Amino acid sequence: MRAAWCKHAASASREGGLIIASWLTETFGVEKVAIGMVHVPALPGAPLHDRRGGMELVVERTKADLERLQAAGFDAVMFCNENDRPYVFEVGPEIVAAMSAVVAQLAAVVSVPFGVDILWDPRAAIAVAKATGASFVREVVTGAYGSDFGLWNTSPGETMRYRREIDAGDVRILTNISAEFAAPLVDRPIGNVARGVSLISLADGICVSGAMTGESVDTSQLRAVRDAVPDAVLFANTGVNEQTVQDILTVADGVVVGTSLKVDGVTWNPVDGKRAERFMERVRAARAPVHATRDLKTSSV
């Protein structure tokens, strides 16, 4: 599947250097994509790691969430070291090794495309994705921020060169342009940021987030990005829930969702299978108008 996807991506048209939404259907098989977050428990070396349970507990809990998301019908999943709080900008080799081990051990039960997110180290995420066969990563690749973790200066040039250096060009990068727990050091309209990212940073998709994990996306910002780069792959990245997802998917190509699927809506809790199922019912309802419009256009030809 990956080889076919790469061939398609190489021939796909681009708008300002950003692959248009056609690669989504090649990868996920649908036009409005729902990516469910698999929040991996704190890994060895992180302050909240359960030393008694160790890696066995990490794999056990990760597998349980993965199976619930897949049973609910999510189009893809994304493994993330969400509980490695507080986050760092360059993770140690122990995190790369542990994350790779978790994903590799679960590869046999992953039945959908999957991605990797390592907070907040894009090169580490790309390395894990390359090693485990992941289709995509989600990271903050561009911009400079004042954050809860200190001054944050990304380097898209170094990240993209690293992806090429390790021959990971088939690992797509979803770039978050409104970083959680942070504010840009220079205030620019988000539409201008999106145009700059599409022209210079060579991201495969753009993510728009709320102020922090689980906080809703500002829909005016989401629309501003869509207006600025109408052909870009666009994801709402935080705070999407079953009440809002249909409206958001009228603007965005997809959603990344974690917190609202958890027991009691708490980020650190396990995935609630019933919440996940209800969410995907709303996603399928949002797709219906898309299919109806396409069918109408086909019948009129």
FENWOWO-V651958 format. One record per pair of residues at least 12 apart in sequence whose C-alpha atoms are under 8 Angstrom apart, sorted by the first residue. I is the first residue (numbers start at 1). GAP is how many residues later the second one is. Records with the same first field share a line. If there is no record, write none. Layout:
# FENWOWO-V651958
I->GAP ; GAP
This chain:
# FENWOWO-V651958
2->133 ; 168
5->18 ; 21 ; 22
6->164
8->15 ; 18
9->14
15->183 ; 216 ; 217
16->179 ; 182 ; 183
17->181 ; 182 ; 183 ; 185
18->180 ; 181 ; 184 ; 185 ; 186 ; 187 ; 214 ; 215
19->185 ; 186 ; 213 ; 214
20->211 ; 212 ; 213
21->210 ; 211 ; 212 ; 232
24->209
27->86
28->47 ; 48 ; 85
30->45
31->222 ; 256 ; 259
32->217 ; 220 ; 221 ; 222 ; 251 ; 254 ; 255
33->42 ; 43 ; 220 ; 221 ; 222
34->40 ; 41 ; 42 ; 220 ; 221 ; 222 ; 223 ; 246 ; 249
35->39 ; 40 ; 41 ; 42 ; 43 ; 219 ; 220 ; 221 ; 222
36->33 ; 38 ; 39 ; 40 ; 41 ; 42 ; 220 ; 221 ; 222
37->40 ; 41 ; 42 ; 43 ; 219 ; 220 ; 221
38->24 ; 27 ; 28 ; 39 ; 40 ; 41 ; 42 ; 220
39->23 ; 26 ; 40 ; 41 ; 42 ; 43 ; 44 ; 219 ; 229
40->18 ; 21 ; 22 ; 39 ; 40 ; 41 ; 42 ; 43
41->17 ; 20 ; 21 ; 40 ; 41 ; 42 ; 43
42->16 ; 39 ; 40 ; 41 ; 42 ; 43
43->12 ; 15 ; 38 ; 41 ; 52 ; 55 ; 56
44->50 ; 51 ; 54
45->49 ; 50
46->38 ; 39
47->37 ; 38 ; 39
48->35 ; 36 ; 37
49->35
55->43
58->44
59->43 ; 46 ; 47
61->209
63->43
65->205 ; 206
66->44
67->42
68->203 ; 204 ; 205 ; 208
69->202 ; 204 ; 207
70->41 ; 42
71->202
72->201 ; 204 ; 205 ; 208
73->204 ; 207
74->206
75->37 ; 38
76->36 ; 37 ; 38 ; 39
77->35 ; 36 ; 37 ; 38
78->36 ; 37 ; 38 ; 39
79->24 ; 35 ; 36 ; 37 ; 38
80->36 ; 37 ; 38 ; 39
81->18 ; 36 ; 37 ; 38
82->36 ; 37
83->185
84->35
86->63
87->32 ; 33 ; 62
88->31 ; 32 ; 33 ; 61
89->30 ; 31 ; 32 ; 63
90->30 ; 31 ; 34
91->29 ; 30 ; 33
96->28 ; 29 ; 31 ; 32
99->29
100->28 ; 31 ; 32
103->29
104->28
113->21 ; 22
114->20 ; 21 ; 22
115->14 ; 19 ; 20 ; 21 ; 22 ; 23
116->12 ; 13 ; 18 ; 20 ; 21 ; 22
117->20 ; 21 ; 22
118->21
119->20
120->19 ; 20
121->18
122->15 ; 16 ; 17 ; 18 ; 19 ; 37
123->36 ; 39 ; 40
125->12
126->37 ; 42 ; 45
127->39
129->42
130->38 ; 41
134->37
135->35 ; 36 ; 37
136->35 ; 36 ; 37 ; 38
137->34 ; 35 ; 36 ; 37
138->35 ; 36 ; 37 ; 38
139->34 ; 35 ; 36 ; 37
140->14 ; 35 ; 36 ; 37 ; 39
141->13 ; 14 ; 15 ; 18 ; 34 ; 35
142->12 ; 13 ; 14 ; 33 ; 35 ; 55 ; 59
143->12 ; 34 ; 41
144->40 ; 41 ; 42
145->37 ; 38 ; 39 ; 40
146->36 ; 37 ; 38 ; 39
147->34 ; 35 ; 36
148->33 ; 34
156->45
157->44
160->42
172->31 ; 32
173->30 ; 31 ; 32
174->29 ; 30 ; 31 ; 32 ; 33
175->28 ; 29 ; 30 ; 31 ; 32
176->30 ; 31 ; 32 ; 33 ; 61
177->16 ; 17 ; 29 ; 30 ; 31 ; 32
178->29 ; 30 ; 31 ; 32 ; 33
179->30 ; 31 ; 32
180->29 ; 30 ; 31 ; 32 ; 33
181->30 ; 31
182->29
190->31 ; 34 ; 35
191->30 ; 33 ; 34 ; 36 ; 37 ; 38
192->36
194->12 ; 31 ; 34 ; 35
195->33 ; 34
198->31 ; 34
204->29
205->27 ; 28 ; 29 ; 30
206->26 ; 27 ; 28 ; 29
207->27 ; 28 ; 29 ; 30
208->13 ; 14 ; 26 ; 27 ; 28 ; 29 ; 30
209->27 ; 28 ; 29 ; 30
210->27 ; 28 ; 29
212->26
213->25 ; 26 ; 46 ; 54
214->24 ; 25 ; 26 ; 44 ; 45 ; 46 ; 53
215->23 ; 24
216->22 ; 23 ; 24
217->19 ; 20 ; 21 ; 22 ; 23
219->29
222->14 ; 29 ; 30
223->28
226->25 ; 26
233->19 ; 20
234->18 ; 19 ; 20
235->17 ; 18 ; 19 ; 20 ; 21
236->12 ; 16 ; 18 ; 19 ; 20
237->18 ; 19 ; 20
238->18 ; 19 ; 20
239->18 ; 20 ; 21
240->15 ; 16 ; 17 ; 20
241->16 ; 19 ; 20 ; 38
242->18 ; 36 ; 37 ; 40
245->34 ; 37 ; 38 ; 41
246->36 ; 37 ; 39 ; 40
247->39
249->37
250->36
260->15
261->12 ; 14 ; 15 ; 18
262->13
